C-alpha cells in the first residue's frame, strides 16, 4: 500500500472510532430520559367563544388617517 492509502485507512479508522464513541455516548444518555411533566387537565366547554370578539372596523380610510397624523 502507498503512503496515501495508509493515511486514508488511518483516518477512516479514527473516524469510525469517533462515530462509535458518539453513538455509545448517545445510547447512555437515552438510558436516562428526562422527567416527564405531570399531565394537564383539559375540559371541553361549549359555552366559550360563542360571540364574535373582533374589533369594530375603522370608519375612515387608512390614507386619511395617516394624512391627519403627518399634517
C-alpha contacts under 8 A as a table, 3 or more apart, distances in Angstrom:
res1	aa1	res2	aa2	distance
1	X	5	X	6.07
1	X	6	X	6.61
2	X	5	X	5.27
2	X	6	X	6.40
3	X	6	X	5.17
3	X	7	X	6.24
4	X	7	X	5.06
4	X	8	X	6.13
5	X	8	X	4.97
5	X	9	X	6.15
6	X	9	X	5.16
6	X	10	X	6.13
7	X	10	X	5.04
7	X	11	X	6.15
8	X	11	X	5.12
8	X	12	X	6.10
9	X	12	X	5.01
9	X	13	X	6.13
10	X	13	X	5.11
10	X	14	X	6.21
11	X	14	X	5.14
11	X	15	X	6.01
12	X	15	X	5.01
12	X	16	X	6.07
13	X	16	X	5.15
13	X	17	X	6.11
14	X	17	X	5.07
14	X	18	X	6.16
15	X	18	X	5.09
15	X	19	X	6.15
16	X	19	X	4.98
16	X	20	X	6.07
17	X	20	X	5.07
17	X	21	X	6.13
18	X	21	X	5.06
18	X	22	X	6.14
19	X	22	X	5.09
19	X	23	X	6.18
20	X	23	X	5.16
20	X	24	X	6.06
21	X	24	X	5.06
21	X	25	X	6.09
22	X	25	X	5.11
22	X	26	X	6.14
23	X	26	X	4.96
23	X	27	X	6.18
24	X	27	X	5.14
24	X	28	X	6.35
25	X	28	X	5.19
25	X	29	X	6.36
26	X	29	X	5.11
26	X	30	X	6.26
27	X	30	X	4.98
27	X	31	X	6.44
28	X	31	X	5.24
28	X	32	X	7.30
29	X	32	X	5.69
29	X	33	X	7.17
30	X	33	X	5.59
45	X	48	X	6.32
46	X	49	X	7.98
47	X	50	X	6.32
49	X	52	X	7.22
58	X	61	X	7.43
60	X	64	X	6.75
60	X	65	X	6.86
61	X	64	X	5.53
61	X	65	X	6.51
62	X	65	X	5.10
62	X	66	X	6.33
63	X	66	X	5.18
63	X	67	X	6.20
64	X	67	X	5.03
64	X	68	X	6.37
65	X	68	X	5.35
65	X	69	X	6.56
66	X	69	X	5.14
66	X	70	X	6.15
67	X	70	X	5.16
67	X	71	X	5.78
68	X	71	X	5.22
